[in-house]
Amino acid sequence: MKTESDATAMEPPAPVGRDLLWNPDELRSAARELGELLAGYEADLASRSVFPDIDRAAIRGILEEPFPEDGRPMRELLDEFRSVVIPNSTQIAHPRFLAYVLPSPNGVSPFADALASVLNQNCNLWTLSPAANAIERKVVSWFLDLFAISEGGGIITSGGSMANLSALAVARDAHHPGDPRREGLQGVRSPLVLYASEEAHHSIDKAAALLGLGLNNLRHIGTDGGCRLRLDLLRDAVVQDRKDGKTPFCVVGSAGTVTTGAIDPLEELAEYCRREGLWLHVDGAYGAFAVLSERLRPQLLHAGRADSLTLDPHKLLFASLEAGCVLFRDQERWRRTFSFVPPYLGMNRDPDLLNFAEYGPQLSRSFKALKVWWAIRAYGRKAYVRVIESLLDLASYMGERIEREPALEIAAPVTLTAVCFRRGGLDDTGHEQVVRDLVAGGVAFLGPARVKGRSCIRACFTNLRTTRRDVDSILDEVLRLADRGR
Ligand SMILES: Cc1ncc(COP(=O)(O)O)c(C=O)c1O
């Protein structure tokens, strides 16, 4: 018969971190409660105010809590999430949240995020993430195929801004006259000049500043009536800069500008950049995945002719934040910008897998590829085509209703899913006020925007739950508020 001291002697020693770990029963129970919370959130979503009536006492409670000595059970944390965090959050997934380019996430994303945390793969070295590495490579290769890029590579980033920054770093190094890593831009006599349309996303400006190019060497090129970059003005600017002893090196085209969704003339840009020896980067963060739809494929396929291409799976693939991506045609140039191989990393090479640490600015990197891989595999191409086309239809529907409404006018052609419009006779301040009133009334979260120097109201359809009825009620409310403000 075993004595009590024998039994104690046979118990496995407790892990050092047992304070921070859960046993299988605790895990099961937390997962059940999480499932309940998700289902309840979905059921209540449409009845919530799109922008919260912020409970200042609750916010102060968060800000003023001292560092706790002791922990709390998960149930309490979830209750607090329900009663404090959700009601004080902007309901991005609410059917009438149509601001920025900020989609509601697909159903599989929360699960992918959770499971990526469980494995906690470090997607820097393949030895720390073999399956994740293959998954990221597969996702990238699907993206290359979407744009008919036969040879190239890419990496999942935190978003479009980091993708643009990475692309422009590689472009800068590729056009540096000496050794970019040793010399930086300090010794460059003829400044490198970058070109993008006046409608390009500000992450291009940010990248120009961060990369030492300087905003004085970023030319914002004028656009045509459709808010697309004008090639004639680009040509003139490049000629002038060369005359002035500068070195034009890169043009950024947009596959969906952030405000109006305009698609720059990508085919012409690709031809022009090839002839002139300029790097072409296409910022497709907003719109490039609309290549899945036959309707836009002919225009967007040309994005694949760029030297580098930004994509944002957390936009039109509806992965939860954060998941961006950048593709490069020339893998060796891409690697040269980012590869540092310190001995303490012990990097091994593998014929199938990549050390992503050599292809981007980060060392530790989370397993973001899982939610992108699952998004594509959980739903498949056909579902994405249906959703993207329904969103394009919704934008057209709003555009047509605006055209029919004598009091309203369209501010820019509807190309993707963004609709910019004005109330005739209302000034800039009046438009900004209408946007604020819509939000304050909890009716809808739309964006303010400026098109061709004038304020307007902007709805961007990247929300999975919006219906035509939402569009109608938003326009009715805009008309009511605008009349009140005149
Ligand atoms: C055209 C464009 N480029 C870049 C970005 C920045 O992307 P992110 O917010 O993922 O950094 C956006 C965001 O809306 C965008 O619309």
PDBQT file of the ligand as one rigid body, heavy atoms in Angstrom, charges set to zero:
ROOT
HETATM    1  C1  LIG A 501      -4.280  53.360 -50.099  1.00  0.00    +0.000 C 
HETATM    2  C2  LIG A 501      -3.824  53.065 -48.706  1.00  0.00    +0.000 A 
HETATM    3  N1  LIG A 501      -2.519  52.873 -48.456  1.00  0.00    +0.000 NA
HETATM    4  C3  LIG A 501      -2.043  52.607 -47.238  1.00  0.00    +0.000 A 
HETATM    5  C4  LIG A 501      -2.898  52.530 -46.169  1.00  0.00    +0.000 A 
HETATM    6  C5  LIG A 501      -2.344  52.252 -44.807  1.00  0.00    +0.000 C 
HETATM    7  O1  LIG A 501      -2.657  50.950 -44.458  1.00  0.00    +0.000 OA
HETATM    8  P1  LIG A 501      -2.581  50.465 -42.922  1.00  0.00    +0.000 P 
HETATM    9  O2  LIG A 501      -3.638  51.241 -42.201  1.00  0.00    +0.000 OA
HETATM   10  O3  LIG A 501      -2.858  49.009 -43.037  1.00  0.00    +0.000 OA
HETATM   11  O4  LIG A 501      -1.219  50.771 -42.420  1.00  0.00    +0.000 OA
HETATM   12  C6  LIG A 501      -4.273  52.731 -46.359  1.00  0.00    +0.000 A 
HETATM   13  C7  LIG A 501      -5.208  52.680 -45.241  1.00  0.00    +0.000 C 
HETATM   14  O5  LIG A 501      -6.379  52.912 -45.365  1.00  0.00    +0.000 OA
HETATM   15  C8  LIG A 501      -4.750  52.987 -47.673  1.00  0.00    +0.000 A 
HETATM   16  O6  LIG A 501      -6.057  53.161 -47.926  1.00  0.00    +0.000 OA
ENDROOT
TORSDOF 0
